[in-house]
Amino acid sequence: MLEDRRIIGLCMTKIQDRVRGALADEINLAAVEAGFKLVCFNSMEDFFNGDVYSKGAKSIYDRMDYDVLDGVIICAEHFCDASIVEGIVSRARERKVPVVILNGNV
């Protein structure tokens, strides 16, 4: 929680894709209706190639401040590198932040 705001972190990739963007919009509408703010953590790639660009791109998920997040939603099917999802879940659990995983498991 940040001041009086309850915040959910949404982790996904390629939000610029029409379908994924629509999913983020729907999650945001539901969050706002429930009294939350939504913060999106997004990469422009899905980490399929595992190249040097992927290493830099996935650092966004290492920068999440779990001290201000009241929950995390992970669109797991968007990540071709399961270690990214596992890292997000692990760090959230360490800080007792609830996690919801869409279309996947850890």
OpenMM code with the backbone's topology and positions (N, CA, C; nanometers):
from openmm import Vec3, app, unit

residues = "MET LEU GLU ASP ARG ARG ILE ILE GLY LEU CYS MET THR LYS ILE GLN ASP ARG VAL ARG GLY ALA LEU ALA ASP GLU ILE ASN LEU ALA ALA VAL GLU ALA GLY PHE LYS LEU VAL CYS PHE ASN SER MET GLU ASP PHE PHE ASN GLY ASP VAL TYR SER LYS GLY ALA LYS SER ILE TYR ASP ARG MET ASP TYR ASP VAL LEU ASP GLY VAL ILE ILE CYS ALA GLU HIS PHE CYS ASP ALA SER ILE VAL GLU GLY ILE VAL SER ARG ALA ARG GLU ARG LYS VAL PRO VAL VAL ILE LEU ASN GLY ASN VAL".split()
positions = [
    Vec3(0.0851, -0.1173, 0.0000),
    Vec3(0.0000, 0.0000, 0.0000),
    Vec3(0.0895, 0.1233, 0.0000),
    Vec3(0.0508, 0.2185, -0.0769),
    Vec3(0.1226, 0.3451, -0.0860),
    Vec3(0.0258, 0.4539, -0.0419),
    Vec3(0.0569, 0.5126, 0.0740),
    Vec3(-0.0332, 0.6083, 0.1366),
    Vec3(-0.1688, 0.5410, 0.1552),
    Vec3(-0.2744, 0.5939, 0.0951),
    Vec3(-0.4065, 0.5338, 0.1101),
    Vec3(-0.4456, 0.4489, -0.0098),
    Vec3(-0.3522, 0.4246, -0.0992),
    Vec3(-0.3844, 0.3535, -0.2229),
    Vec3(-0.3461, 0.2070, -0.2137),
    Vec3(-0.4365, 0.1219, -0.2566),
    Vec3(-0.4063, -0.0204, -0.2685),
    Vec3(-0.3647, -0.0443, -0.4129),
    Vec3(-0.2524, -0.1152, -0.4295),
    Vec3(-0.1921, -0.1272, -0.5617),
    Vec3(-0.1696, -0.2730, -0.5984),
    Vec3(-0.2066, -0.3069, -0.7215),
    Vec3(-0.1817, -0.4391, -0.7778),
    Vec3(-0.0799, -0.4233, -0.8902),
    Vec3(0.0189, -0.5109, -0.8921),
    Vec3(0.1152, -0.5142, -1.0010),
    Vec3(0.0729, -0.6195, -1.1024),
    Vec3(0.0670, -0.5821, -1.2281),
    Vec3(0.0326, -0.6746, -1.3364),
    Vec3(0.1588, -0.7020, -1.4172),
    Vec3(0.1994, -0.8286, -1.4243),
    Vec3(0.3193, -0.8684, -1.4973),
    Vec3(0.2787, -0.9413, -1.6245),
    Vec3(0.3217, -0.8858, -1.7372),
    Vec3(0.2898, -0.9466, -1.8655),
    Vec3(0.3971, -0.9087, -1.9662),
    Vec3(0.3803, -0.9552, -2.0890),
    Vec3(0.4687, -0.9160, -2.1978),
    Vec3(0.3839, -0.8743, -2.3164),
    Vec3(0.4450, -0.7953, -2.4017),
    Vec3(0.3839, -0.7532, -2.5278),
    Vec3(0.2442, -0.6920, -2.5109),
    Vec3(0.2324, -0.5990, -2.4176),
    Vec3(0.1045, -0.5322, -2.3945),
    Vec3(0.0585, -0.4560, -2.5193),
    Vec3(0.1525, -0.4304, -2.6101),
    Vec3(0.1177, -0.3614, -2.7337),
    Vec3(0.0326, -0.4486, -2.8264),
    Vec3(0.0313, -0.5796, -2.8035),
    Vec3(-0.0544, -0.6701, -2.8795),
    Vec3(-0.2006, -0.6392, -2.8463),
    Vec3(-0.2855, -0.6364, -2.9454),
    Vec3(-0.4257, -0.5977, -2.9267),
    Vec3(-0.4964, -0.6834, -2.8218),
    Vec3(-0.4784, -0.8139, -2.8271),
    Vec3(-0.5459, -0.9035, -2.7327),
    Vec3(-0.4916, -0.8850, -2.5913),
    Vec3(-0.3596, -0.8766, -2.5800),
    Vec3(-0.2999, -0.8588, -2.4475),
    Vec3(-0.3319, -0.7209, -2.3901),
    Vec3(-0.3370, -0.6214, -2.4746),
    Vec3(-0.3761, -0.4880, -2.4292),
    Vec3(-0.5188, -0.4858, -2.3783),
    Vec3(-0.6073, -0.5584, -2.4486),
    Vec3(-0.7472, -0.5670, -2.4047),
    Vec3(-0.7571, -0.6393, -2.2704),
    Vec3(-0.6747, -0.7429, -2.2509),
    Vec3(-0.6729, -0.8135, -2.1226),
    Vec3(-0.6297, -0.7184, -2.0111),
    Vec3(-0.5253, -0.6404, -2.0353),
    Vec3(-0.4793, -0.5430, -1.9348),
    Vec3(-0.5882, -0.4411, -1.9039),
    Vec3(-0.6605, -0.3966, -2.0059),
    Vec3(-0.7712, -0.3023, -1.9852),
    Vec3(-0.8790, -0.3629, -1.8954),
    Vec3(-0.9146, -0.4882, -1.9210),
    Vec3(-1.0184, -0.5537, -1.8405),
    Vec3(-0.9730, -0.5738, -1.6956),
    Vec3(-0.8476, -0.6118, -1.6777),
    Vec3(-0.7944, -0.6274, -1.5419),
    Vec3(-0.7946, -0.4923, -1.4704),
    Vec3(-0.7581, -0.3873, -1.5421),
    Vec3(-0.7586, -0.2533, -1.4826),
    Vec3(-0.9000, -0.2118, -1.4411),
    Vec3(-0.9974, -0.2363, -1.5257),
    Vec3(-1.1362, -0.2014, -1.4917),
    Vec3(-1.1813, -0.2732, -1.3653),
    Vec3(-1.1504, -0.4018, -1.3558),
    Vec3(-1.1883, -0.4793, -1.2369),
    Vec3(-1.1145, -0.4286, -1.1131),
    Vec3(-0.9874, -0.3950, -1.1291),
    Vec3(-0.9093, -0.3446, -1.0154),
    Vec3(-0.9647, -0.2123, -0.9650),
    Vec3(-0.9928, -0.1210, -1.0563),
    Vec3(-1.0470, 0.0094, -1.0183),
    Vec3(-1.1824, -0.0074, -0.9498),
    Vec3(-1.2637, -0.0950, -1.0032),
    Vec3(-1.3955, -0.1200, -0.9437),
    Vec3(-1.3827, -0.1730, -0.8008),
    Vec3(-1.2756, -0.2474, -0.7734),
    Vec3(-1.2533, -0.3026, -0.6398),
    Vec3(-1.1735, -0.2072, -0.5503),
    Vec3(-1.1430, -0.0886, -0.6010),
    Vec3(-1.0731, 0.0102, -0.5200),
    Vec3(-0.9215, 0.0032, -0.5265),
    Vec3(-0.8668, -0.0594, -0.6283),
    Vec3(-0.7223, -0.0716, -0.6452),
    Vec3(-0.6734, 0.0145, -0.7604),
    Vec3(-0.5464, 0.0453, -0.7571),
    Vec3(-0.4750, 0.1040, -0.8707),
    Vec3(-0.3941, -0.0091, -0.9327),
    Vec3(-0.3743, -0.0035, -1.0635),
    Vec3(-0.2985, -0.1071, -1.1330),
    Vec3(-0.1694, -0.0473, -1.1876),
    Vec3(-0.0586, -0.1167, -1.1635),
    Vec3(0.0709, -0.0804, -1.2191),
    Vec3(0.1134, -0.1955, -1.3092),
    Vec3(0.1438, -0.1653, -1.4352),
    Vec3(0.1827, -0.2699, -1.5305),
    Vec3(0.3344, -0.2792, -1.5413),
    Vec3(0.3845, -0.4009, -1.5305),
    Vec3(0.5247, -0.4318, -1.5541),
    Vec3(0.5263, -0.5138, -1.6823),
    Vec3(0.5819, -0.4564, -1.7868),
    Vec3(0.5698, -0.5140, -1.9199),
    Vec3(0.7030, -0.5116, -1.9925),
    Vec3(0.7235, -0.6128, -2.0741),
    Vec3(0.8368, -0.6159, -2.1657),
    Vec3(0.7820, -0.6238, -2.3066),
    Vec3(0.8565, -0.5690, -2.4009),
    Vec3(0.8136, -0.5716, -2.5404),
    Vec3(0.8400, -0.7071, -2.6054),
    Vec3(0.9010, -0.8002, -2.5330),
    Vec3(0.9258, -0.9334, -2.5870),
    Vec3(0.8831, -1.0396, -2.4867),
    Vec3(0.8712, -1.1644, -2.5355),
    Vec3(0.8237, -1.2730, -2.4499),
    Vec3(0.9358, -1.3663, -2.4030),
    Vec3(1.0614, -1.3335, -2.4353),
    Vec3(1.1794, -1.4063, -2.3893),
    Vec3(1.1955, -1.5428, -2.4551),
    Vec3(1.1437, -1.5563, -2.5756),
    Vec3(1.1553, -1.6807, -2.6507),
    Vec3(1.3005, -1.7056, -2.6937),
    Vec3(1.3695, -1.6007, -2.7357),
    Vec3(1.5045, -1.6168, -2.7897),
    Vec3(1.6131, -1.6318, -2.6831),
    Vec3(1.5921, -1.5760, -2.5676),
    Vec3(1.6905, -1.5856, -2.4606),
    Vec3(1.8239, -1.5202, -2.4950),
    Vec3(1.8213, -1.4148, -2.5733),
    Vec3(1.9438, -1.3481, -2.6162),
    Vec3(1.9790, -1.2323, -2.5225),
    Vec3(2.0794, -1.1551, -2.5604),
    Vec3(2.1263, -1.0444, -2.4778),
    Vec3(2.0171, -0.9395, -2.4571),
    Vec3(1.9309, -0.9225, -2.5549),
    Vec3(1.8213, -0.8263, -2.5410),
    Vec3(1.7213, -0.8731, -2.4357),
    Vec3(1.7016, -1.0040, -2.4285),
    Vec3(1.6111, -1.0594, -2.3270),
    Vec3(1.6624, -1.0311, -2.1863),
    Vec3(1.7931, -1.0431, -2.1696),
    Vec3(1.8520, -1.0185, -2.0373),
    Vec3(1.8193, -0.8777, -1.9893),
    Vec3(1.8348, -0.7799, -2.0763),
    Vec3(1.8024, -0.6424, -2.0396),
    Vec3(1.6542, -0.6215, -2.0192),
    Vec3(1.5741, -0.6816, -2.1066),
    Vec3(1.4288, -0.6626, -2.1001),
    Vec3(1.3688, -0.7217, -1.9734),
    Vec3(1.4202, -0.8354, -1.9287),
    Vec3(1.3590, -0.8972, -1.8100),
    Vec3(1.3969, -0.8272, -1.6801),
    Vec3(1.4898, -0.7333, -1.6860),
    Vec3(1.5272, -0.6621, -1.5643),
    Vec3(1.4128, -0.5777, -1.5091),
    Vec3(1.3138, -0.5459, -1.5915),
    Vec3(1.1982, -0.4697, -1.5414),
    Vec3(1.1293, -0.5431, -1.4259),
    Vec3(1.1269, -0.6753, -1.4326),
    Vec3(1.0592, -0.7534, -1.3293),
    Vec3(1.1428, -0.7631, -1.2019),
    Vec3(1.2724, -0.7334, -1.2124),
    Vec3(1.3584, -0.7278, -1.0937),
    Vec3(1.3434, -0.5952, -1.0207),
    Vec3(1.2819, -0.4978, -1.0844),
    Vec3(1.2698, -0.3636, -1.0276),
    Vec3(1.1383, -0.3415, -0.9527),
    Vec3(1.0566, -0.4420, -0.9438),
    Vec3(0.9269, -0.4270, -0.8774),
    Vec3(0.9467, -0.3991, -0.7282),
    Vec3(0.8760, -0.3009, -0.6760),
    Vec3(0.8851, -0.2656, -0.5343),
    Vec3(0.7695, -0.3322, -0.4599),
    Vec3(0.7963, -0.4479, -0.4044),
    Vec3(0.6919, -0.5260, -0.3370),
    Vec3(0.6439, -0.4595, -0.2086),
    Vec3(0.7181, -0.3623, -0.1594),
    Vec3(0.6767, -0.2923, -0.0375),
    Vec3(0.5556, -0.2035, -0.0618),
    Vec3(0.5266, -0.1682, -0.1862),
    Vec3(0.4094, -0.0856, -0.2154),
    Vec3(0.2984, -0.1658, -0.2845),
    Vec3(0.3262, -0.2910, -0.3178),
    Vec3(0.2252, -0.3729, -0.3857),
    Vec3(0.1424, -0.4521, -0.2855),
    Vec3(0.0128, -0.4518, -0.3068),
    Vec3(-0.0782, -0.5298, -0.2223),
    Vec3(-0.1116, -0.6641, -0.2856),
    Vec3(-0.0715, -0.6828, -0.4088),
    Vec3(-0.0929, -0.8079, -0.4803),
    Vec3(-0.0258, -0.8025, -0.6153),
    Vec3(-0.0032, -0.9199, -0.6730),
    Vec3(0.0588, -0.9309, -0.8043),
    Vec3(-0.0229, -1.0276, -0.8890),
    Vec3(-0.0485, -0.9900, -1.0129),
    Vec3(-0.1115, -1.0775, -1.1105),
    Vec3(-0.0071, -1.1039, -1.2183),
    Vec3(0.0148, -1.2326, -1.2488),
    Vec3(0.1129, -1.2695, -1.3505),
    Vec3(0.0424, -1.3427, -1.4639),
    Vec3(0.0556, -1.2923, -1.5847),
    Vec3(0.0044, -1.3605, -1.7042),
    Vec3(0.1122, -1.4589, -1.7481),
    Vec3(0.1165, -1.5737, -1.6843),
    Vec3(0.2275, -1.6682, -1.6977),
    Vec3(0.2466, -1.7191, -1.8404),
    Vec3(0.1397, -1.7367, -1.9143),
    Vec3(0.1534, -1.7907, -2.0500),
    Vec3(0.2279, -1.6956, -2.1433),
    Vec3(0.2421, -1.5703, -2.1045),
    Vec3(0.3121, -1.4727, -2.1870),
    Vec3(0.4636, -1.4884, -2.1797),
    Vec3(0.5131, -1.5564, -2.0778),
    Vec3(0.6565, -1.5671, -2.0545),
    Vec3(0.7094, -1.7009, -2.1054),
    Vec3(0.7980, -1.6962, -2.2036),
    Vec3(0.8609, -1.8191, -2.2540),
    Vec3(0.9728, -1.8667, -2.1620),
    Vec3(1.0165, -1.7827, -2.0703),
    Vec3(1.1205, -1.8169, -1.9731),
    Vec3(1.0539, -1.8277, -1.8354),
    Vec3(1.0302, -1.9508, -1.7924),
    Vec3(0.9600, -1.9742, -1.6656),
    Vec3(1.0363, -1.9202, -1.5457),
    Vec3(1.1679, -1.9036, -1.5573),
    Vec3(1.2447, -1.8544, -1.4433),
    Vec3(1.2052, -1.7116, -1.4055),
    Vec3(1.1551, -1.6356, -1.5006),
    Vec3(1.1097, -1.4989, -1.4701),
    Vec3(0.9874, -1.5042, -1.3801),
    Vec3(0.8921, -1.5886, -1.4161),
    Vec3(0.7708, -1.6044, -1.3343),
    Vec3(0.8082, -1.6568, -1.1963),
    Vec3(0.8955, -1.7567, -1.1916),
    Vec3(0.9371, -1.8131, -1.0632),
    Vec3(1.0040, -1.7074, -0.9757),
    Vec3(1.0836, -1.6198, -1.0355),
    Vec3(1.1491, -1.5136, -0.9599),
    Vec3(1.0500, -1.4131, -0.9034),
    Vec3(0.9512, -1.3758, -0.9835),
    Vec3(0.8483, -1.2817, -0.9359),
    Vec3(0.7733, -1.3430, -0.8185),
    Vec3(0.7327, -1.4685, -0.8336),
    Vec3(0.6576, -1.5372, -0.7271),
    Vec3(0.7418, -1.5483, -0.6008),
    Vec3(0.8671, -1.5857, -0.6160),
    Vec3(0.9554, -1.6018, -0.5006),
    Vec3(0.9726, -1.4710, -0.4236),
    Vec3(0.9989, -1.3635, -0.4955),
    Vec3(1.0178, -1.2338, -0.4288),
    Vec3(0.8881, -1.1853, -0.3632),
    Vec3(0.7757, -1.2099, -0.4272),
    Vec3(0.6465, -1.1708, -0.3686),
    Vec3(0.6198, -1.2497, -0.2407),
    Vec3(0.6447, -1.3782, -0.2447),
    Vec3(0.6217, -1.4624, -0.1258),
    Vec3(0.7108, -1.4203, -0.0094),
    Vec3(0.8366, -1.3845, -0.0395),
    Vec3(0.9279, -1.3387, 0.0657),
    Vec3(0.8715, -1.2185, 0.1395),
    Vec3(0.7977, -1.1358, 0.0684),
    Vec3(0.7418, -1.0136, 0.1275),
    Vec3(0.5937, -1.0283, 0.1627),
    Vec3(0.5451, -1.1514, 0.1546),
    Vec3(0.4057, -1.1834, 0.1911),
    Vec3(0.3039, -1.1093, 0.1047),
    Vec3(0.3361, -1.0917, -0.0227),
    Vec3(0.2468, -1.0270, -0.1181),
    Vec3(0.1730, -1.1372, -0.1940),
    Vec3(0.0396, -1.1376, -0.1912),
    Vec3(-0.0369, -1.2406, -0.2622),
    Vec3(-0.0126, -1.2360, -0.4132),
    Vec3(-0.0130, -1.3543, -0.4750),
    Vec3(0.0105, -1.3673, -0.6186),
    Vec3(-0.1031, -1.4464, -0.6819),
    Vec3(-0.1509, -1.3974, -0.7952),
    Vec3(-0.2475, -1.4692, -0.8775),
    Vec3(-0.1788, -1.4968, -1.0102),
    Vec3(-0.1794, -1.6229, -1.0507),
    Vec3(-0.1170, -1.6599, -1.1771),
    Vec3(-0.2271, -1.6966, -1.2757),
    Vec3(-0.2283, -1.6264, -1.3893),
    Vec3(-0.3256, -1.6553, -1.4939),
    Vec3(-0.2645, -1.7506, -1.5956),
    Vec3(-0.3353, -1.8577, -1.6267),
    Vec3(-0.2937, -1.9525, -1.7306),
    Vec3(-0.1531, -2.0081, -1.7091),
    Vec3(-0.1287, -2.0608, -1.5922),
    Vec3(0.0005, -2.1212, -1.5636),
    Vec3(0.0092, -2.1621, -1.4182),
    Vec3(0.1246, -2.2098, -1.3802),
    Vec3(0.1492, -2.2461, -1.2403),
    Vec3(0.2976, -2.2377, -1.2117),
    Vec3(0.3296, -2.2431, -1.0844),
    Vec3(0.4692, -2.2398, -1.0430),
    Vec3(0.4926, -2.3526, -0.9468),
] * unit.nanometer
topology = app.Topology()
chain = topology.addChain("A")
for resn in residues:
    res = topology.addResidue(resn, chain)
    for name in ("N", "CA", "C"):
        topology.addAtom(name, app.Element.getBySymbol(name[0]), res)
